[in-house]
Amino acid sequence: MTAASLTFDRPRWQTVIIFALGFWFSSSLFLDLIVMPTMLVSGMGADPNFATASYSIFWLFNRLELLCAAVVLTGALILHRTRVLHRPGVVWAIALPLLLLTIAAFYTYALTPAMSSLGLELDLFNPATQAPAAMNQLHEGYWSLEALKLFACGALLNFYYRTQG
């Protein structure tokens, strides 16, 4: 058997969805479990420029999330429309990408700007000694949405990986 004789049983869009979800899932875990804890443990959390640095990181990452969500939703709609994955009871294969796009848009246009604005030092003569109480509520919202996002990404990744086109 040669490499040229190998065939793939998946439609192209299914493969694109798997790669987009895999990249998104792994990069989210990398950011949540390695980058941000490393920045906090190294003492950057106490630095006045921490809000600016984390906003820069999340600004870029949120746009990548929007791109991944758009690719996954587009692929799901194409596969559904071409009846490749058109089976009864697979409505959630469209609903979860819509949820993921909504979460990514909420992160990009609401949550990240709100969190960074709370963390910015605007009064140079009276610096804040601790984070505002509203920041804790935003963090709780972030982690709740992040858990939901990771669950949805994992469920979709499992579905598309196991489904033969």
C-alpha positions as CSV (number, residue, x, y, z in Angstrom):
1,M,0.0,0.0,0.0
2,T,1.5,3.3,-1.0
3,A,0.7,6.7,0.3
4,A,-1.0,7.7,-2.9
5,S,-3.5,4.9,-2.5
6,L,-4.7,6.0,0.9
7,T,-8.2,7.4,0.9
8,F,-10.1,9.4,3.4
9,D,-13.7,8.6,4.2
10,R,-14.5,12.1,5.5
11,P,-15.8,15.1,3.5
12,R,-13.3,18.0,3.4
13,W,-15.5,20.2,5.5
14,Q,-15.6,17.6,8.2
15,T,-11.8,17.5,8.3
16,V,-11.7,21.3,8.4
17,I,-14.1,21.3,11.3
18,I,-12.0,18.8,13.2
19,F,-8.8,20.8,12.7
20,A,-10.5,24.1,13.7
21,L,-12.0,22.5,16.8
22,G,-8.8,20.8,17.7
23,F,-6.8,24.0,17.4
24,W,-9.4,26.0,19.3
25,F,-9.7,23.5,22.1
26,S,-6.0,23.0,22.6
27,S,-5.2,26.8,22.4
28,S,-7.9,27.6,24.9
29,L,-6.5,25.0,27.3
30,F,-3.0,26.4,26.7
31,L,-4.1,29.9,27.4
32,D,-6.2,29.0,30.5
33,L,-3.9,26.4,32.1
34,I,-0.4,27.6,31.1
35,V,-0.2,31.3,29.9
36,M,-2.4,33.0,32.4
37,P,-1.4,31.1,35.5
38,T,2.3,31.6,34.6
39,M,1.7,35.3,34.3
40,L,0.0,35.4,37.7
41,V,2.6,33.2,39.5
42,S,5.4,35.3,38.1
43,G,4.0,38.4,39.7
44,M,2.7,40.1,36.6
45,G,-0.8,40.2,38.2
46,A,0.4,42.9,40.6
47,D,2.0,44.9,37.8
48,P,0.0,48.0,36.7
49,N,0.5,47.0,33.1
50,F,-1.0,43.5,33.6
51,A,-4.4,44.7,32.3
52,T,-2.9,46.1,29.2
53,A,-0.8,42.9,28.6
54,S,-3.6,40.5,29.1
55,Y,-5.9,42.7,27.0
56,S,-3.4,42.4,24.1
57,I,-3.2,38.7,24.5
58,F,-7.0,38.2,24.7
59,W,-7.6,40.8,21.9
60,L,-5.7,38.5,19.5
61,F,-7.0,35.3,20.9
62,N,-10.7,36.4,20.8
63,R,-10.4,37.1,17.1
64,L,-8.9,33.7,16.5
65,E,-11.9,32.3,18.5
66,L,-14.3,34.2,16.3
67,L,-12.5,32.8,13.2
68,C,-12.6,29.2,14.5
69,A,-16.3,29.5,15.5
70,A,-17.2,30.9,12.1
71,V,-15.3,28.1,10.3
72,V,-17.0,25.4,12.5
73,L,-20.5,26.9,12.0
74,T,-19.9,27.3,8.2
75,G,-18.7,23.7,8.0
76,A,-21.6,22.4,10.0
77,L,-24.1,24.3,7.9
78,I,-22.5,23.0,4.7
79,L,-22.5,19.4,5.9
80,H,-26.1,19.7,7.0
81,R,-27.2,21.4,3.8
82,T,-25.5,18.8,1.6
83,R,-27.1,16.1,3.6
84,V,-23.8,14.6,4.6
85,L,-24.7,14.8,8.2
86,H,-28.5,15.3,7.8
87,R,-29.9,12.8,10.3
88,P,-32.8,13.2,12.7
89,G,-31.7,14.2,16.2
90,V,-28.5,16.0,15.0
91,V,-29.9,19.5,15.5
92,W,-27.4,20.1,18.2
93,A,-24.6,19.8,15.6
94,I,-25.9,23.2,14.4
95,A,-26.9,24.5,17.8
96,L,-23.5,24.0,19.5
97,P,-21.6,25.9,16.8
98,L,-24.1,28.8,17.1
99,L,-23.5,28.7,20.9
100,L,-19.7,28.7,20.3
101,L,-20.0,31.7,18.0
102,T,-22.2,33.5,20.6
103,I,-19.7,32.9,23.3
104,A,-16.7,34.0,21.2
105,A,-18.6,37.2,20.2
106,F,-19.5,37.9,23.8
107,Y,-15.8,37.4,24.9
108,T,-14.6,39.7,22.1
109,Y,-17.1,42.6,22.3
110,A,-18.3,42.6,25.9
111,L,-16.4,40.6,28.5
112,T,-12.7,41.3,27.5
113,P,-13.2,45.0,27.2
114,A,-15.1,45.2,30.5
115,M,-12.5,43.2,32.3
116,S,-9.6,45.3,31.0
117,S,-11.3,48.5,31.7
118,L,-11.7,47.5,35.4
119,G,-8.1,46.5,35.5
120,L,-6.6,49.7,34.1
121,E,-4.9,52.1,36.4
122,L,-6.3,55.5,35.6
123,D,-5.3,57.3,38.8
124,L,-1.5,57.5,39.0
125,F,-1.5,59.1,42.5
126,N,-3.9,56.6,44.1
127,P,-3.2,53.2,42.7
128,A,-5.7,50.4,43.6
129,T,-4.4,47.8,46.0
130,Q,-6.8,45.1,45.0
131,A,-9.1,44.2,42.1
132,P,-12.6,45.6,42.2
133,A,-15.4,43.3,43.3
134,A,-17.0,43.5,39.9
135,M,-13.8,41.9,38.5
136,N,-14.5,38.7,40.5
137,Q,-18.0,38.5,39.0
138,L,-16.6,38.9,35.5
139,H,-14.1,36.2,36.3
140,E,-16.9,33.9,37.4
141,G,-18.7,34.6,34.2
142,Y,-15.6,34.0,32.2
143,W,-14.9,30.6,33.8
144,S,-18.5,29.5,33.5
145,L,-18.6,30.4,29.8
146,E,-15.1,28.8,29.3
147,A,-16.3,25.5,30.8
148,L,-19.4,25.6,28.5
149,K,-17.2,26.4,25.5
150,L,-14.7,23.6,26.2
151,F,-17.6,21.1,26.7
152,A,-19.2,22.2,23.5
153,C,-15.9,22.0,21.6
154,G,-15.2,18.6,23.0
155,A,-18.6,17.3,22.2
156,L,-18.4,18.6,18.6
157,L,-14.9,17.3,18.2
158,N,-16.0,13.9,19.4
159,F,-19.0,13.9,17.1
160,Y,-17.2,14.9,13.9
161,Y,-14.3,12.6,14.6
162,R,-16.4,9.6,15.1
163,T,-18.9,10.3,12.3
164,Q,-18.1,8.8,8.9
165,G,-19.3,11.0,6.1
